Amino acid sequence: MDKVILWLFAMLIIVFCSTVQSQTLTNRVLDSVTHEPIPYATVQLNKKGVITNEEGRFSLPVDDNVLATDSLLISCIGYASLGKPLNEFEGDVIYLSPKAIELNPVVVTNRNYSADEILALVKENLDKNYDKELRKKRMFFRDSYFQDFNKMDYTFVKSTIKELNKTFLDSVLNTVPKKSSYFTEILCDLYGNMDAENQKIAIIKASELYDKSKELDEGKLEEKFNEILTSNIKRDSYFKIKSGWFGTKIKGEDFHRIFESDIDSTDQAALEKELEEKRKREAERKTNFAKYGKNSIVDMMEDLFYLEGSPLDFINKSKKYEYTLKEFTYMGEDAVYILEFSPKGTADYKGLLYINPDDFAIVRLDYENVKSLRKFNLLGIHMNNYSRKGKMIFAKSPKGTYDLRFMEQEKGTTVGIRRPLKIIEKNKHVKGRNKQNELSLKIDMETTGVKKQELIVFDSNLISHAAYTSFTENNSVLPTYMPNYDPEFWKGQTIIEPNQAIRDFTSDVEISK
């Protein structure tokens, strides 16, 4: 009997410990007066922390090293910092109180700089405030993409192939989703300095969240086109594709895939070759996913304002902007200048700089474009990069320099085409009639795409050149596909808490069956 009791006691301890290890602290930070969410607040527990998302939500793993008496510290500009033991927090909402600004008159007097003087000191201290040494950075990256077809029209003019008729083309357009969204999340280590070509990635875990039922079924479309084309065109034909003033000639043999037959499973050599090709495609997919993850993160980091060549030019080309000292306030417990900038003439951006008054480091940056960054409209094709905005938040390291803590970018682009299209089959070997078949349309389509990327850096540690050189990229991790949002997938990991759009995401199950 005693042994049974001891065994049950041991099991209870094991279950309790495993529960503690897997606990996650999930809350929402709100304004105590307005009850509005407070985005981008810093949440720290035992020197580890996260940033609240745009809805004020955060999620923080709590392991068995964390005590109930350990303090959780929450801070954000304009609010009184809140710090108290974990066991004193109740419910799933944390309120921060707006902070009354009470600055020491001596401090204000000692920092009585103009906006231009502050900016000059920022530029003077750039090199010492932000280092570019080799580092290993643990980070979480989220890429969200939303596509919306504003217009998907065409006028059917002519087709001499009876199967390529308006009914068939309508059915093709109906397979194209009018709205779609795609989310990719990656937890990884990134090795390197600030040079784009000197980056190595180790993906730890990744996910893809999208609705496969909204993917264009290329297999079925290809099968249908193959059937139509093989029964109507000749092998020695060539094709003339014309759109407006432009034409392209394509040889018939370049459509060789149209006439390929399926592999005979009784042919062992052919089967082995197909299996080998499948393995190669799988390996290539893994490599390409790692490249996608690395390139996406590196492309974001190339926008860091203190890097030479950054497209965010309000520091390195400051003469193009007007700066105004908006206020001298607090970010958490630290005083900051807030400089507002706007374009003098042809510059692209406006925004806010949050600057530490002691070392003149920019600790936070908010920006957005004031005009389209690029427009193109020629011969029926138009494109408009209408939106680019984002923010950066930095934290001071033990070394005294500032490391990137959080970065967000959002870009919006509209692309459209309005022009005629002709596909003409010709064959010079057919006597008396060079032109065989023709499909003629007038196209009028437009789509808007919005890409939002978020990056949070949890740890950033200096590494030696030898450690960097000896590290070899591991491209063996592929993302886990999720048709619906799964709150358990990242359990135990520190990430950026998903917003409502991600949490509500579900696939159209009936269509996907």
Buried (B, 14 or more C-beta within 10 A) or exposed (E): EEEEEEEEEEEEEEEEEEEEBEBBBEBBBBBBEEEEBBBBBBBBBBEBBBBBBBBBBBBBBBEEEBEEEEBBBBBBBBBBBBEEEBEEBEEEEBBBEEBEEEEEEEEEEEBEBEBBEBBBBBEEBBEEBBBEEBBBBBBBBBBBBBBBBEEBEBEBBEBBBEBBEEEBBEEEEEEBBEEBBBBBBBBBBBBBBBEBEEBBBBBEBBBBBBBEBBBEEEEEEEEBBBEBBEEBBEEEBBBBBBBEEEEEEEEBEEBEEBEEEEEEEEEEEEEEEEEEEEEEEEEEEBEEBBEBBBEBBBEBBBBBBBBEEBEBBBBBEBEBBBBEBBEBBBBBEBBBBBBBBBBEEEBBBBBBBBBBBEBBBBBBBBBBBEEBBEEEEEEBBBBBBBBBBBBBBBBBEEEEBBBBBBBBBBBBBBBBBBBBBBBBBBBEEEEEEEEBBBBBBBBBBBBBBBBBBBBBBBBBEEBEEEEBEEBEBBBEBBBEEBBEBEEEBBEEBBBBBBBEBBEEBEBEEEEEE
